[in-house]
Amino acid sequence: MTRCVALLSGGLDSMLAIRIMQTQGIEVEALNFKTMFTCCQDTSAQAARALGTNITVIGQEDDYLDLIRDPQYGYGKGANPCVDCRIYMFERAYKLMEAVDAEFIISGEVVGQRPMSQKRSDLNIISTNSGLEDLLLRPLSAKLLPPTKPEREGLVDREKLYGFQGRSRKGLIQLARDFGFTEDMIPTPSTGCALTEPEFGNKVHDLIQIQIDDKRWDYEALNVGRHFRFNECVKVIVGRNEKENTQLEYMHRMEDATSTSLLEPIGFKGPNALITGPSTDEALEYAAGLVYRYSSSIEGEDNMVQVVQSDREFKLTAYPTERAETEKTIATVNLRATH
């Protein structure tokens, strides 16, 4: 039996690409690529079950952050290096293709649907630079693209492929219904990647442009809390709810967080704050001011915070400071890396 590997995000397009292959009697091995910035693994697993296909989930390796820091093909509206990321994913899909003895790879890409990675020129760049050349088949837009090797060799019937293009989902939704997809199998559009969000992208660009000694821990921390830049070496992360307060406590205990200080309010309701970088007296005062700003502090009372560091613990008073009261989060600052 002919076998292929399919990138499965859990979105409608990738599900349709798989079903198109299945209707031609081709066995599909699904692959989901997980990074610290993606959020749809549950969705992809559900989609795989609905389609009756196996799924393999792989995560990014250490070199993925190099791609984020300096993408060859640039960013989208956020900090999303979509073309470089697709190349990275397909390189790993190629390894799985060899491991499961598959003949080719498919994806749900549609010509012109995503401006950052699905223009015709982008699709050619991705195919060529991932090493796949014409082993990469895009069933939803195949009739708009040159025939691939599996089509030329008769493994796939090109006449039963499609010529979708552009951003409209009407035709894709109708195809899903024609295939018997129930309404709950048709997900709403979503990239599932935080890097595409402009506000989150500002946090990433802050690390890239200002904190040049960034490490993996710093990128994982971007998913939690409000981020405030004190100086090029110091940032303060403030929890937005109880869950994030707990996450900040956990992050403070992580091995890579040796240069952090955790501030916890004592006797009043407020957020935790995590200082990354040298905790000078000025940085501690600033962080305590942010705790005060976002707390239910009591006027006329000593609003104390507990400071926990790797080698000591102590208390200090949280009070309003001018900078902490007027400071904007990194997500509202217009940062942008240039390439």
Contacts in CASP RR format, 6 or more apart in sequence:
PFRMAT RR
TARGET T0000
AUTHOR 0000-0000-0000
METHOD contacts of the structure
MODEL  1
MTRCVALLSGGLDSMLAIRIMQTQGIEVEALNFKTMFTCCQDTSAQAARA
LGTNITVIGQEDDYLDLIRDPQYGYGKGANPCVDCRIYMFERAYKLMEAV
DAEFIISGEVVGQRPMSQKRSDLNIISTNSGLEDLLLRPLSAKLLPPTKP
EREGLVDREKLYGFQGRSRKGLIQLARDFGFTEDMIPTPSTGCALTEPEF
GNKVHDLIQIQIDDKRWDYEALNVGRHFRFNECVKVIVGRNEKENTQLEY
MHRMEDATSTSLLEPIGFKGPNALITGPSTDEALEYAAGLVYRYSSSIEG
EDNMVQVVQSDREFKLTAYPTERAETEKTIATVNLRATH
1 25 0 8 1.000
1 26 0 8 1.000
1 27 0 8 1.000
2 25 0 8 1.000
2 26 0 8 1.000
2 27 0 8 1.000
2 103 0 8 1.000
2 150 0 8 1.000
2 155 0 8 1.000
2 156 0 8 1.000
3 26 0 8 1.000
3 27 0 8 1.000
3 28 0 8 1.000
3 29 0 8 1.000
3 100 0 8 1.000
3 101 0 8 1.000
3 102 0 8 1.000
3 103 0 8 1.000
4 21 0 8 1.000
4 26 0 8 1.000
4 27 0 8 1.000
4 28 0 8 1.000
4 29 0 8 1.000
4 97 0 8 1.000
4 102 0 8 1.000
4 103 0 8 1.000
4 104 0 8 1.000
4 105 0 8 1.000
4 106 0 8 1.000
4 137 0 8 1.000
4 150 0 8 1.000
5 28 0 8 1.000
5 29 0 8 1.000
5 30 0 8 1.000
5 31 0 8 1.000
5 93 0 8 1.000
5 96 0 8 1.000
5 97 0 8 1.000
5 100 0 8 1.000
5 102 0 8 1.000
5 104 0 8 1.000
5 105 0 8 1.000
5 106 0 8 1.000
6 14 0 8 1.000
6 17 0 8 1.000
6 18 0 8 1.000
6 21 0 8 1.000
6 28 0 8 1.000
6 29 0 8 1.000
6 30 0 8 1.000
6 31 0 8 1.000
6 53 0 8 1.000
6 105 0 8 1.000
6 106 0 8 1.000
6 107 0 8 1.000
7 14 0 8 1.000
7 30 0 8 1.000
7 31 0 8 1.000
7 32 0 8 1.000
7 33 0 8 1.000
7 89 0 8 1.000
7 90 0 8 1.000
7 93 0 8 1.000
7 105 0 8 1.000
7 106 0 8 1.000
7 107 0 8 1.000
7 108 0 8 1.000
8 14 0 8 1.000
8 15 0 8 1.000
8 18 0 8 1.000
8 30 0 8 1.000
8 31 0 8 1.000
8 32 0 8 1.000
8 44 0 8 1.000
8 47 0 8 1.000
8 48 0 8 1.000
8 53 0 8 1.000
8 55 0 8 1.000
9 32 0 8 1.000
9 40 0 8 1.000
9 43 0 8 1.000
9 44 0 8 1.000
9 192 0 8 1.000
10 32 0 8 1.000
10 40 0 8 1.000
10 43 0 8 1.000
10 44 0 8 1.000
10 46 0 8 1.000
10 47 0 8 1.000
10 187 0 8 1.000
11 40 0 8 1.000
11 43 0 8 1.000
11 44 0 8 1.000
11 47 0 8 1.000
11 187 0 8 1.000
11 190 0 8 1.000
12 169 0 8 1.000
12 172 0 8 1.000
12 173 0 8 1.000
12 176 0 8 1.000
12 186 0 8 1.000
12 187 0 8 1.000
12 189 0 8 1.000
13 108 0 8 1.000
13 109 0 8 1.000
13 110 0 8 1.000
13 113 0 8 1.000
13 140 0 8 1.000
13 172 0 8 1.000
14 47 0 8 1.000
14 107 0 8 1.000
14 108 0 8 1.000
15 47 0 8 1.000
15 50 0 8 1.000
15 51 0 8 1.000
15 176 0 8 1.000
15 181 0 8 1.000
15 185 0 8 1.000
16 108 0 8 1.000
16 139 0 8 1.000
16 140 0 8 1.000
16 172 0 8 1.000
16 175 0 8 1.000
16 176 0 8 1.000
16 179 0 8 1.000
17 106 0 8 1.000
17 107 0 8 1.000
17 108 0 8 1.000
17 138 0 8 1.000
17 139 0 8 1.000
17 140 0 8 1.000
18 28 0 8 1.000
18 30 0 8 1.000
18 51 0 8 1.000
18 53 0 8 1.000
18 106 0 8 1.000
19 51 0 8 1.000
19 179 0 8 1.000
19 181 0 8 1.000
20 139 0 8 1.000
20 140 0 8 1.000
20 160 0 8 1.000
20 161 0 8 1.000
20 162 0 8 1.000
21 28 0 8 1.000
21 106 0 8 1.000
21 139 0 8 1.000
21 156 0 8 1.000
22 28 0 8 1.000
22 51 0 8 1.000
22 53 0 8 1.000
23 160 0 8 1.000
23 179 0 8 1.000
24 156 0 8 1.000
24 157 0 8 1.000
24 160 0 8 1.000
26 155 0 8 1.000
26 156 0 8 1.000
28 51 0 8 1.000
28 53 0 8 1.000
28 106 0 8 1.000
29 53 0 8 1.000
29 54 0 8 1.000
29 56 0 8 1.000
29 96 0 8 1.000
29 100 0 8 1.000
29 102 0 8 1.000
30 44 0 8 1.000
30 47 0 8 1.000
30 48 0 8 1.000
30 51 0 8 1.000
30 53 0 8 1.000
30 54 0 8 1.000
30 55 0 8 1.000
30 56 0 8 1.000
31 55 0 8 1.000
31 56 0 8 1.000
31 57 0 8 1.000
31 58 0 8 1.000
31 92 0 8 1.000
31 93 0 8 1.000
31 96 0 8 1.000
32 41 0 8 1.000
32 44 0 8 1.000
32 45 0 8 1.000
32 48 0 8 1.000
32 55 0 8 1.000
32 56 0 8 1.000
32 57 0 8 1.000
32 58 0 8 1.000
33 57 0 8 1.000
33 58 0 8 1.000
33 59 0 8 1.000
33 60 0 8 1.000
33 89 0 8 1.000
33 92 0 8 1.000
34 41 0 8 1.000
34 57 0 8 1.000
34 58 0 8 1.000
34 59 0 8 1.000
34 60 0 8 1.000
35 59 0 8 1.000
35 60 0 8 1.000
35 64 0 8 1.000
35 193 0 8 1.000
36 60 0 8 1.000
36 219 0 8 1.000
36 220 0 8 1.000
36 223 0 8 1.000
37 193 0 8 1.000
37 194 0 8 1.000
37 195 0 8 1.000
37 200 0 8 1.000
37 223 0 8 1.000
38 192 0 8 1.000
38 193 0 8 1.000
38 194 0 8 1.000
39 192 0 8 1.000
39 193 0 8 1.000
39 194 0 8 1.000
40 190 0 8 1.000
40 192 0 8 1.000
41 57 0 8 1.000
43 187 0 8 1.000
44 55 0 8 1.000
44 57 0 8 1.000
45 55 0 8 1.000
45 57 0 8 1.000
47 185 0 8 1.000
47 187 0 8 1.000
48 54 0 8 1.000
48 55 0 8 1.000
50 185 0 8 1.000
56 96 0 8 1.000
58 92 0 8 1.000
58 96 0 8 1.000
60 88 0 8 1.000
62 216 0 8 1.000
64 88 0 8 1.000
65 216 0 8 1.000
65 219 0 8 1.000
67 81 0 8 1.000
67 84 0 8 1.000
67 85 0 8 1.000
67 88 0 8 1.000
68 79 0 8 1.000
68 81 0 8 1.000
68 195 0 8 1.000
68 204 0 8 1.000
68 208 0 8 1.000
68 219 0 8 1.000
69 208 0 8 1.000
69 214 0 8 1.000
70 339 0 8 1.000
71 81 0 8 1.000
71 83 0 8 1.000
71 84 0 8 1.000
71 85 0 8 1.000
71 339 0 8 1.000
72 83 0 8 1.000
72 84 0 8 1.000
73 81 0 8 1.000
73 83 0 8 1.000
73 84 0 8 1.000
73 122 0 8 1.000
73 125 0 8 1.000
74 81 0 8 1.000
74 83 0 8 1.000
74 84 0 8 1.000
74 339 0 8 1.000
75 81 0 8 1.000
75 337 0 8 1.000
75 339 0 8 1.000
76 82 0 8 1.000
76 116 0 8 1.000
76 196 0 8 1.000
77 116 0 8 1.000
77 196 0 8 1.000
77 198 0 8 1.000
78 195 0 8 1.000
78 196 0 8 1.000
78 197 0 8 1.000
78 198 0 8 1.000
78 200 0 8 1.000
78 201 0 8 1.000
78 202 0 8 1.000
78 204 0 8 1.000
79 195 0 8 1.000
79 200 0 8 1.000
79 201 0 8 1.000
79 204 0 8 1.000
79 205 0 8 1.000
79 208 0 8 1.000
79 337 0 8 1.000
80 116 0 8 1.000
80 191 0 8 1.000
80 193 0 8 1.000
80 195 0 8 1.000
80 196 0 8 1.000
80 201 0 8 1.000
81 195 0 8 1.000
82 114 0 8 1.000
82 116 0 8 1.000
82 117 0 8 1.000
82 122 0 8 1.000
82 196 0 8 1.000
83 116 0 8 1.000
83 117 0 8 1.000
83 122 0 8 1.000
83 125 0 8 1.000
83 126 0 8 1.000
85 117 0 8 1.000
86 117 0 8 1.000
86 126 0 8 1.000
86 130 0 8 1.000
87 125 0 8 1.000
87 126 0 8 1.000
87 129 0 8 1.000
87 130 0 8 1.000
90 105 0 8 1.000
90 107 0 8 1.000
90 126 0 8 1.000
90 127 0 8 1.000
90 130 0 8 1.000
90 131 0 8 1.000
90 132 0 8 1.000
90 136 0 8 1.000
91 130 0 8 1.000
91 131 0 8 1.000
93 105 0 8 1.000
94 105 0 8 1.000
94 130 0 8 1.000
94 131 0 8 1.000
94 132 0 8 1.000
94 135 0 8 1.000
96 102 0 8 1.000
97 103 0 8 1.000
97 104 0 8 1.000
97 105 0 8 1.000
97 135 0 8 1.000
103 135 0 8 1.000
103 150 0 8 1.000
103 155 0 8 1.000
104 135 0 8 1.000
104 136 0 8 1.000
104 137 0 8 1.000
104 148 0 8 1.000
104 149 0 8 1.000
104 150 0 8 1.000
104 155 0 8 1.000
104 156 0 8 1.000
105 132 0 8 1.000
105 135 0 8 1.000
105 136 0 8 1.000
105 137 0 8 1.000
106 136 0 8 1.000
106 137 0 8 1.000
106 138 0 8 1.000
106 139 0 8 1.000
107 136 0 8 1.000
107 137 0 8 1.000
107 138 0 8 1.000
108 138 0 8 1.000
108 139 0 8 1.000
108 140 0 8 1.000
109 117 0 8 1.000
109 118 0 8 1.000
109 123 0 8 1.000
109 138 0 8 1.000
109 140 0 8 1.000
109 141 0 8 1.000
110 118 0 8 1.000
110 138 0 8 1.000
110 140 0 8 1.000
110 141 0 8 1.000
110 164 0 8 1.000
110 165 0 8 1.000
110 166 0 8 1.000
110 172 0 8 1.000
111 118 0 8 1.000
111 119 0 8 1.000
111 120 0 8 1.000
111 123 0 8 1.000
111 138 0 8 1.000
111 141 0 8 1.000
111 144 0 8 1.000
111 145 0 8 1.000
111 163 0 8 1.000
111 164 0 8 1.000
111 165 0 8 1.000
111 166 0 8 1.000
112 118 0 8 1.000
112 119 0 8 1.000
112 120 0 8 1.000
112 165 0 8 1.000
112 166 0 8 1.000
112 167 0 8 1.000
113 165 0 8 1.000
113 166 0 8 1.000
113 167 0 8 1.000
116 122 0 8 1.000
117 126 0 8 1.000
120 145 0 8 1.000
123 138 0 8 1.000
123 145 0 8 1.000
126 136 0 8 1.000
127 133 0 8 1.000
127 134 0 8 1.000
127 136 0 8 1.000
130 136 0 8 1.000
133 149 0 8 1.000
134 146 0 8 1.000
134 147 0 8 1.000
134 148 0 8 1.000
134 149 0 8 1.000
135 148 0 8 1.000
135 149 0 8 1.000
135 150 0 8 1.000
136 148 0 8 1.000
137 148 0 8 1.000
137 150 0 8 1.000
137 151 0 8 1.000
137 156 0 8 1.000
138 145 0 8 1.000
139 156 0 8 1.000
139 161 0 8 1.000
139 162 0 8 1.000
140 161 0 8 1.000
140 162 0 8 1.000
140 163 0 8 1.000
140 164 0 8 1.000
140 172 0 8 1.000
141 162 0 8 1.000
141 163 0 8 1.000
141 164 0 8 1.000
141 165 0 8 1.000
142 148 0 8 1.000
142 151 0 8 1.000
142 158 0 8 1.000
142 161 0 8 1.000
142 162 0 8 1.000
142 163 0 8 1.000
143 158 0 8 1.000
143 161 0 8 1.000
143 162 0 8 1.000
143 163 0 8 1.000
144 163 0 8 1.000
144 165 0 8 1.000
147 158 0 8 1.000
148 156 0 8 1.000
150 156 0 8 1.000
151 158 0 8 1.000
151 161 0 8 1.000
162 175 0 8 1.000
164 171 0 8 1.000
164 172 0 8 1.000
169 189 0 8 1.000
173 186 0 8 1.000
176 185 0 8 1.000
176 186 0 8 1.000
194 200 0 8 1.000
194 201 0 8 1.000
194 222 0 8 1.000
194 223 0 8 1.000
195 201 0 8 1.000
195 204 0 8 1.000
199 331 0 8 1.000
199 332 0 8 1.000
200 222 0 8 1.000
200 331 0 8 1.000
202 330 0 8 1.000
202 331 0 8 1.000
202 332 0 8 1.000
202 333 0 8 1.000
202 334 0 8 1.000
202 335 0 8 1.000
203 222 0 8 1.000
203 227 0 8 1.000
203 330 0 8 1.000
203 331 0 8 1.000
204 219 0 8 1.000
204 222 0 8 1.000
205 335 0 8 1.000
205 336 0 8 1.000
205 337 0 8 1.000
206 227 0 8 1.000
206 229 0 8 1.000
206 235 0 8 1.000
206 330 0 8 1.000
206 333 0 8 1.000
206 335 0 8 1.000
207 214 0 8 1.000
207 218 0 8 1.000
207 219 0 8 1.000
207 222 0 8 1.000
208 214 0 8 1.000
208 337 0 8 1.000
209 335 0 8 1.000
209 337 0 8 1.000
210 229 0 8 1.000
210 232 0 8 1.000
210 335 0 8 1.000
211 218 0 8 1.000
211 232 0 8 1.000
211 233 0 8 1.000
211 235 0 8 1.000
212 232 0 8 1.000
215 256 0 8 1.000
216 256 0 8 1.000
217 251 0 8 1.000
217 254 0 8 1.000
217 256 0 8 1.000
217 257 0 8 1.000
218 276 0 8 1.000
220 251 0 8 1.000
221 237 0 8 1.000
221 251 0 8 1.000
221 274 0 8 1.000
221 276 0 8 1.000
224 237 0 8 1.000
224 239 0 8 1.000
224 244 0 8 1.000
224 247 0 8 1.000
224 248 0 8 1.000
224 251 0 8 1.000
225 237 0 8 1.000
225 238 0 8 1.000
225 239 0 8 1.000
225 240 0 8 1.000
225 244 0 8 1.000
225 248 0 8 1.000
226 237 0 8 1.000
226 238 0 8 1.000
226 239 0 8 1.000
226 240 0 8 1.000
226 294 0 8 1.000
226 329 0 8 1.000
226 331 0 8 1.000
227 235 0 8 1.000
227 236 0 8 1.000
227 237 0 8 1.000
227 329 0 8 1.000
227 330 0 8 1.000
227 331 0 8 1.000
228 235 0 8 1.000
228 236 0 8 1.000
228 237 0 8 1.000
228 238 0 8 1.000
228 286 0 8 1.000
228 290 0 8 1.000
228 327 0 8 1.000
228 329 0 8 1.000
228 330 0 8 1.000
229 235 0 8 1.000
229 330 0 8 1.000
229 333 0 8 1.000
230 236 0 8 1.000
230 275 0 8 1.000
230 282 0 8 1.000
230 283 0 8 1.000
230 286 0 8 1.000
230 287 0 8 1.000
231 283 0 8 1.000
233 277 0 8 1.000
233 278 0 8 1.000
234 275 0 8 1.000
234 276 0 8 1.000
234 277 0 8 1.000
234 278 0 8 1.000
234 279 0 8 1.000
234 280 0 8 1.000
234 283 0 8 1.000
235 275 0 8 1.000
235 276 0 8 1.000
235 277 0 8 1.000
235 330 0 8 1.000
236 273 0 8 1.000
236 274 0 8 1.000
236 275 0 8 1.000
236 276 0 8 1.000
236 283 0 8 1.000
236 286 0 8 1.000
236 287 0 8 1.000
236 290 0 8 1.000
237 248 0 8 1.000
237 273 0 8 1.000
237 274 0 8 1.000
237 276 0 8 1.000
238 271 0 8 1.000
238 272 0 8 1.000
238 273 0 8 1.000
238 290 0 8 1.000
238 291 0 8 1.000
238 294 0 8 1.000
239 245 0 8 1.000
239 248 0 8 1.000
239 271 0 8 1.000
239 272 0 8 1.000
239 273 0 8 1.000
239 294 0 8 1.000
240 271 0 8 1.000
244 271 0 8 1.000
244 272 0 8 1.000
245 271 0 8 1.000
245 272 0 8 1.000
248 262 0 8 1.000
248 272 0 8 1.000
248 273 0 8 1.000
248 274 0 8 1.000
249 262 0 8 1.000
249 264 0 8 1.000
249 272 0 8 1.000
251 257 0 8 1.000
251 260 0 8 1.000
251 274 0 8 1.000
252 260 0 8 1.000
252 261 0 8 1.000
252 262 0 8 1.000
252 274 0 8 1.000
252 308 0 8 1.000
257 276 0 8 1.000
258 310 0 8 1.000
259 276 0 8 1.000
259 277 0 8 1.000
259 278 0 8 1.000
260 274 0 8 1.000
260 275 0 8 1.000
260 276 0 8 1.000
260 277 0 8 1.000
260 279 0 8 1.000
260 309 0 8 1.000
261 274 0 8 1.000
261 275 0 8 1.000
261 279 0 8 1.000
261 284 0 8 1.000
261 287 0 8 1.000
261 307 0 8 1.000
261 308 0 8 1.000
261 309 0 8 1.000
262 272 0 8 1.000
262 273 0 8 1.000
262 274 0 8 1.000
262 275 0 8 1.000
262 307 0 8 1.000
262 308 0 8 1.000
262 309 0 8 1.000
263 272 0 8 1.000
263 273 0 8 1.000
263 274 0 8 1.000
263 275 0 8 1.000
263 284 0 8 1.000
263 287 0 8 1.000
263 288 0 8 1.000
263 291 0 8 1.000
263 305 0 8 1.000
263 306 0 8 1.000
263 307 0 8 1.000
263 308 0 8 1.000
263 318 0 8 1.000
264 272 0 8 1.000
264 305 0 8 1.000
264 306 0 8 1.000
264 308 0 8 1.000
265 271 0 8 1.000
265 272 0 8 1.000
265 291 0 8 1.000
265 295 0 8 1.000
265 303 0 8 1.000
265 304 0 8 1.000
265 305 0 8 1.000
265 306 0 8 1.000
265 318 0 8 1.000
266 304 0 8 1.000
266 305 0 8 1.000
266 306 0 8 1.000
266 315 0 8 1.000
267 303 0 8 1.000
267 304 0 8 1.000
268 295 0 8 1.000
268 296 0 8 1.000
268 297 0 8 1.000
268 298 0 8 1.000
268 301 0 8 1.000
268 303 0 8 1.000
269 295 0 8 1.000
269 296 0 8 1.000
270 291 0 8 1.000
270 294 0 8 1.000
270 295 0 8 1.000
270 296 0 8 1.000
270 297 0 8 1.000
271 291 0 8 1.000
271 294 0 8 1.000
271 295 0 8 1.000
272 291 0 8 1.000
273 287 0 8 1.000
273 288 0 8 1.000
273 290 0 8 1.000
273 291 0 8 1.000
273 305 0 8 1.000
275 283 0 8 1.000
275 284 0 8 1.000
275 287 0 8 1.000
277 283 0 8 1.000
279 307 0 8 1.000
279 309 0 8 1.000
284 307 0 8 1.000
284 316 0 8 1.000
285 316 0 8 1.000
285 321 0 8 1.000
286 321 0 8 1.000
286 323 0 8 1.000
286 324 0 8 1.000
288 305 0 8 1.000
288 316 0 8 1.000
288 317 0 8 1.000
288 318 0 8 1.000
288 319 0 8 1.000
289 318 0 8 1.000
289 319 0 8 1.000
289 320 0 8 1.000
289 321 0 8 1.000
289 324 0 8 1.000
289 325 0 8 1.000
290 324 0 8 1.000
290 327 0 8 1.000
291 305 0 8 1.000
291 318 0 8 1.000
292 303 0 8 1.000
292 318 0 8 1.000
292 319 0 8 1.000
292 320 0 8 1.000
292 324 0 8 1.000
293 320 0 8 1.000
293 324 0 8 1.000
293 325 0 8 1.000
295 303 0 8 1.000
295 318 0 8 1.000
297 303 0 8 1.000
297 318 0 8 1.000
302 317 0 8 1.000
303 317 0 8 1.000
303 318 0 8 1.000
303 319 0 8 1.000
304 315 0 8 1.000
304 316 0 8 1.000
304 317 0 8 1.000
304 318 0 8 1.000
305 315 0 8 1.000
305 316 0 8 1.000
305 317 0 8 1.000
305 318 0 8 1.000
306 313 0 8 1.000
306 314 0 8 1.000
306 315 0 8 1.000
307 313 0 8 1.000
307 314 0 8 1.000
307 315 0 8 1.000
307 316 0 8 1.000
END
